[in-house]
């Protein structure tokens, strides 16, 4: 069976992925599948930089704004739904474009990962959760690092769901989660993919864009949005979303707003650095330096030339 042609636009936050993917979608009559782990949730629009209707310009976007914030959602769930959406888009004669900055989503989709189906063990999970409360997340993360350093390098200590799951799998099976993932890569990818990563040769320019975007978010109502989520008790899921948890000290009268805003900017810069590190491991990724090829028109011309030389041109889509 022919592989499905796929265009992927990845990269760190504030690098211009949405704008580029929308322009490409308009040019090729494509539809966009989001690869953002926070934009899947309803209502969390400002802190997650969810594109507005104006920014979408009429281009259909999938896997965005469809879950309530209290609904668990795993990378396995994402890959399953993304595969379905991509197949549907292709079946209708359209080019699927995957756009987002969640590296685990992108790499798992492209590598055709079959996820570990080890059933959860409530007793093990409860014990690990209590261990985190008693000893702290860092101490539990260090235990994961000793058992499975490869997974620990990819899991932040504050990402407790993934931390707990990794230890749960190891304790139940005696096999590190990283090994389970290697064992799962048995089937070739169903996609002929062109993968682009947006970056900056001068990292400071990216950081300046991040700082500016945070300021714009505050103007758009970030504080009010977060306060509403915090007041409703909905921070359990979106605690991983930068821009929410950093404002809690302000709501609790423990810190000035300006201090919390500066913390958002710092954490977002750290996150962008982690995103770049992750995407460097994606096979075949083509990096586009926004500061050296700064005009959107030039970037699109480069991608057009690559598409013209690729297997994507073999399909009736384009």
DOMI-939713 format. One record per residue (C-alpha): residue number from 1; x, y, z. Coordinates in Angstrom, 2 decimals. Last residue first. Layout:
PT  num     east    north       up
PT  NUM        X        Y        Z
...
//
This chain:
PT  num     east    north       up
PT  318    -0.71    18.19    -5.26
PT  317    -2.99    15.45    -3.93
PT  316    -2.59    13.10    -6.87
PT  315     0.51    11.60    -5.36
PT  314     3.96    11.32    -6.92
PT  313     4.70    14.91    -5.94
PT  312     4.87    13.79    -2.31
PT  311     7.82    11.62    -3.30
PT  310    10.02    14.68    -3.08
PT  309    11.73    17.00    -5.55
PT  308     8.79    19.40    -5.97
PT  307     8.19    19.23    -2.23
PT  306    11.72    20.45    -1.58
PT  305    11.29    23.36    -3.99
PT  304     7.99    24.32    -2.37
PT  303     9.62    24.13     1.07
PT  302    12.29    26.61    -0.02
PT  301     9.73    28.93    -1.60
PT  300     7.64    28.81     1.58
PT  299    10.64    29.86     3.65
PT  298    11.42    32.73     1.28
PT  297     7.81    33.98     1.39
PT  296     7.82    33.87     5.19
PT  295    10.70    36.33     5.27
PT  294    13.36    35.52     7.85
PT  293    15.60    33.09     6.08
PT  292    18.63    33.88     8.25
PT  291    16.64    34.87    11.34
PT  290    14.09    32.10    10.84
PT  289    16.71    29.37    10.65
PT  288    15.05    26.46     8.86
PT  287    16.11    23.03    10.03
PT  286    15.37    19.97     7.93
PT  285    14.46    16.94    10.05
PT  284    15.60    13.63     8.59
PT  283    15.39    11.62    11.79
PT  282    14.07    13.50    14.81
PT  281    16.79    13.76    17.47
PT  280    17.28    17.50    16.97
PT  279    13.56    17.81    17.74
PT  278    14.10    16.94    21.40
PT  277    16.90    19.43    22.03
PT  276    14.93    22.19    20.32
PT  275    11.90    21.45    22.49
PT  274    14.04    21.47    25.65
PT  273    15.37    24.94    24.76
PT  272    11.84    26.17    24.09
PT  271    10.80    24.89    27.52
PT  270    13.60    26.81    29.22
PT  269    12.51    29.97    27.41
PT  268     8.92    29.34    28.50
PT  267    10.05    28.86    32.10
PT  266    11.88    32.19    32.07
PT  265     8.99    34.10    30.46
PT  264     6.49    32.61    32.90
PT  263     8.79    33.49    35.82
PT  262     8.94    37.10    34.64
PT  261     5.14    37.14    34.67
PT  260     5.15    35.75    38.22
PT  259     7.54    38.45    39.43
PT  258     5.44    41.17    37.76
PT  257     2.30    39.82    39.46
PT  256     3.82    40.17    42.91
PT  255     4.14    37.02    45.01
PT  254     2.45    35.19    47.90
PT  253    -1.03    36.68    47.59
PT  252    -2.50    33.24    46.77
PT  251    -3.53    34.40    43.30
PT  250    -0.02    35.74    42.74
PT  249     1.57    32.48    43.93
PT  248    -0.70    30.64    41.45
PT  247     0.56    32.61    38.46
PT  246     3.50    30.31    37.63
PT  245     1.14    27.32    37.52
PT  244    -0.85    28.73    34.63
PT  243     1.55    30.29    32.13
PT  242     3.41    27.12    31.30
PT  241     0.90    24.34    30.83
PT  240     1.88    21.32    32.91
PT  239    -0.54    22.31    35.67
PT  238    -3.18    22.16    32.94
PT  237    -4.50    18.79    34.05
PT  236    -4.79    19.36    37.81
PT  235    -5.38    23.09    37.38
PT  234    -9.15    22.78    37.02
PT  233   -10.10    23.72    40.58
PT  232   -12.70    26.20    39.36
PT  231   -10.86    29.13    40.94
PT  230    -7.60    28.10    39.25
PT  229    -9.24    27.90    35.82
PT  228   -10.88    31.30    36.26
PT  227    -7.65    32.79    37.61
PT  226    -5.76    31.41    34.61
PT  225    -8.07    33.10    32.14
PT  224    -7.97    36.38    34.09
PT  223    -4.18    36.38    34.18
PT  222    -3.90    35.52    30.48
PT  221    -6.28    38.30    29.44
PT  220    -5.15    39.51    26.00
PT  219    -2.70    42.02    27.48
PT  218    -1.07    39.22    29.48
PT  217    -0.82    37.14    26.31
PT  216     0.82    40.07    24.50
PT  215     3.47    40.32    27.22
PT  214     4.04    36.57    26.95
PT  213     4.46    36.94    23.19
PT  212     7.07    39.65    23.62
PT  211     9.11    37.54    26.02
PT  210     8.96    34.56    23.65
PT  209     9.98    36.65    20.65
PT  208    12.93    37.99    22.65
PT  207    13.92    34.44    23.56
PT  206    13.85    33.44    19.89
PT  205    16.09    36.38    19.02
PT  204    18.46    35.41    21.86
PT  203    18.94    31.99    20.29
PT  202    20.78    33.55    17.33
PT  201    20.79    30.82    14.68
PT  200    17.03    30.71    15.11
PT  199    14.75    27.68    14.78
PT  198    11.90    26.21    12.78
PT  197    12.02    22.46    12.25
PT  196    10.83    20.95     9.00
PT  195     9.84    17.35     8.34
PT  194     8.95    16.01     4.89
PT  193     7.15    12.76     5.46
PT  192     6.37     9.75     3.32
PT  191     4.18     8.14     5.95
PT  190     3.11     4.64     7.02
PT  189     6.26     4.33     9.15
PT  188     7.78     0.88     9.17
PT  187     6.49    -1.72    11.66
PT  186     8.59    -3.21    14.45
PT  185     9.30    -0.17    16.58
PT  184     7.54    -1.50    19.69
PT  183    10.59    -3.26    21.09
PT  182    12.40     0.07    21.24
PT  181     9.47     1.52    23.17
PT  180     9.43    -1.35    25.66
PT  179    13.17    -0.83    26.10
PT  178    12.63     2.83    26.97
PT  177     9.91     1.80    29.44
PT  176    12.51    -0.19    31.36
PT  175    11.79    -3.93    31.78
PT  174    11.13    -5.45    35.22
PT  173     7.50    -5.86    34.16
PT  172     5.49    -4.37    37.03
PT  171     8.18    -2.21    38.60
PT  170     9.39    -0.87    35.23
PT  169     5.89    -0.18    33.93
PT  168     4.89     1.63    37.14
PT  167     8.14     3.61    37.18
PT  166     7.49     4.96    33.68
PT  165     3.81     5.55    34.44
PT  164     4.56     7.54    37.61
PT  163     7.03     9.82    35.86
PT  162     4.69    10.24    32.89
PT  161     1.80    11.30    35.14
PT  160     4.13    13.34    37.40
PT  159     5.47    15.72    34.77
PT  158     7.21    17.80    37.45
PT  157    10.33    15.62    37.30
PT  156    10.68    16.28    33.59
PT  155    10.67    13.10    31.53
PT  154    13.01    12.73    28.53
PT  153    16.28    12.13    30.38
PT  152    14.41     9.86    32.79
PT  151    13.40     7.62    29.89
PT  150    17.00     6.96    28.89
PT  149    18.16     6.73    32.51
PT  148    15.80     3.80    33.25
PT  147    16.31     2.27    36.70
PT  146    18.73     4.83    38.21
PT  145    17.03     7.74    36.46
PT  144    13.65     6.47    37.65
PT  143    14.88     6.57    41.25
PT  142    16.22    10.07    40.63
PT  141    12.74    11.06    39.42
PT  140    11.34     9.86    42.74
PT  139    13.77    12.10    44.62
PT  138    12.93    15.01    42.33
PT  137     9.18    14.59    42.77
PT  136     9.26    14.97    46.55
PT  135     9.91    12.47    49.32
PT  134     6.51    12.12    51.02
PT  133     4.14    13.42    48.35
PT  132     6.13    11.75    45.54
PT  131     6.22     8.51    47.53
PT  130     2.46     8.71    47.97
PT  129     2.02     8.91    44.20
PT  128     4.44     5.98    43.80
PT  127     2.41     3.87    46.25
PT  126    -0.89     4.78    44.59
PT  125     0.51     3.88    41.18
PT  124     1.80     0.51    42.38
PT  123    -1.57    -0.36    43.96
PT  122    -3.58     0.88    40.99
PT  121    -1.61    -1.33    38.55
PT  120    -2.08    -0.14    34.99
PT  119    -2.25    -2.68    32.23
PT  118     0.87    -3.08    30.13
PT  117    -0.12    -2.02    26.63
PT  116     3.22    -0.47    25.75
PT  115     2.69     1.75    22.80
PT  114     3.11     0.89    19.16
PT  113     5.29     3.67    17.76
PT  112     4.86     4.50    14.10
PT  111     8.12     6.47    14.08
PT  110     6.41     9.53    12.61
PT  109     3.59     9.52    15.17
PT  108     5.86     8.87    18.15
PT  107     8.28    11.56    16.94
PT  106     5.56    14.21    16.59
PT  105     3.70    13.49    19.83
PT  104     6.90    13.25    21.88
PT  103     8.14    16.50    20.39
PT  102     5.16    18.57    21.43
PT  101     5.80    21.68    19.32
PT  100     3.12    21.53    16.72
PT   99     2.01    21.27    13.11
PT   98     1.15    18.12    11.18
PT   97     0.09    18.90     7.61
PT   96    -2.17    16.43     5.80
PT   95    -2.47    16.93     2.02
PT   94    -6.02    16.60     0.73
PT   93    -7.60    14.07    -1.62
PT   92   -10.45    13.13     0.72
PT   91    -8.76     9.86     1.68
PT   90    -5.67    11.88     2.68
PT   89    -7.64    13.93     5.21
PT   88    -9.24    10.77     6.61
PT   87    -5.92     8.95     6.94
PT   86    -4.41    11.96     8.70
PT   85    -7.36    12.22    11.09
PT   84    -7.21     8.52    12.00
PT   83    -3.45     8.52    12.48
PT   82    -3.76    11.62    14.65
PT   81    -6.42     9.96    16.80
PT   80    -4.30     6.88    17.52
PT   79    -1.11     8.90    17.98
PT   78    -2.81    11.25    20.43
PT   77    -4.33     8.51    22.56
PT   76    -0.93     6.82    22.78
PT   75     0.58    10.18    23.77
PT   74    -1.88    10.20    26.66
PT   73    -5.02    12.17    27.44
PT   72    -6.71    12.42    30.83
PT   71    -9.94    14.47    30.84
PT   70   -10.19    17.21    33.50
PT   69    -9.38    20.00    31.03
PT   68   -12.39    19.15    28.82
PT   67   -11.37    17.79    25.44
PT   66   -11.94    19.07    21.87
PT   65   -10.01    22.33    21.52
PT   64    -7.56    21.07    18.90
PT   63    -7.15    17.65    17.37
PT   62    -7.85    18.92    13.82
PT   61    -7.55    22.31    12.13
PT   60    -9.46    23.15     8.92
PT   59    -8.02    26.23     7.14
PT   58   -10.50    29.14     7.21
PT   57    -7.86    31.76     7.92
PT   56    -6.57    29.87    10.98
PT   55    -5.16    33.13    12.37
PT   54    -8.58    34.80    12.24
PT   53   -10.25    31.83    13.89
PT   52    -7.69    32.17    16.68
PT   51    -4.67    29.95    17.07
PT   50    -4.25    28.39    20.53
PT   49    -1.34    30.11    22.24
PT   48    -1.54    27.59    25.13
PT   47    -1.69    30.39    27.70
PT   46    -4.41    32.22    25.76
PT   45    -6.83    29.51    24.73
PT   44    -7.33    27.14    27.62
PT   43   -11.05    26.88    26.96
PT   42   -11.22    23.36    25.63
PT   41    -8.17    21.14    25.85
PT   40    -6.30    19.75    22.83
PT   39    -4.15    22.88    22.76
PT   38    -2.18    21.50    25.70
PT   37    -0.39    18.51    24.13
PT   36     0.30    20.26    20.84
PT   35     0.62    18.24    17.65
PT   34    -2.22    19.83    15.68
PT   33    -3.42    18.23    12.46
PT   32    -3.71    20.78     9.65
PT   31    -5.65    20.48     6.41
PT   30    -4.23    21.07     2.93
PT   29    -5.43    22.92    -0.16
PT   28    -1.82    23.26    -1.28
PT   27    -1.32    27.02    -1.03
PT   26    -3.80    27.57     1.77
PT   25    -2.23    24.75     3.78
PT   24     1.24    26.20     3.23
PT   23     0.11    29.60     4.50
PT   22    -1.57    27.98     7.51
PT   21     1.53    25.90     8.31
PT   20     3.79    28.96     8.20
PT   19     1.61    31.10    10.46
PT   18     1.13    28.28    12.95
PT   17     4.81    27.36    13.18
PT   16     6.07    30.90    13.84
PT   15     8.94    30.23    16.26
PT   14     7.01    31.32    19.37
PT   13     7.21    27.85    20.97
PT   12     9.92    25.58    19.68
PT   11     9.91    23.62    16.44
PT   10     7.75    21.52    14.16
PT    9     6.12    21.80    10.74
PT    8     5.44    18.33     9.32
PT    7     4.26    17.60     5.77
PT    6     2.84    14.14     5.15
PT    5     2.39    11.96     2.10
PT    4     0.62     8.68     2.96
PT    3     2.53     5.54     2.02
PT    2     1.27     3.47    -0.84
PT    1     0.00     0.00     0.00
//
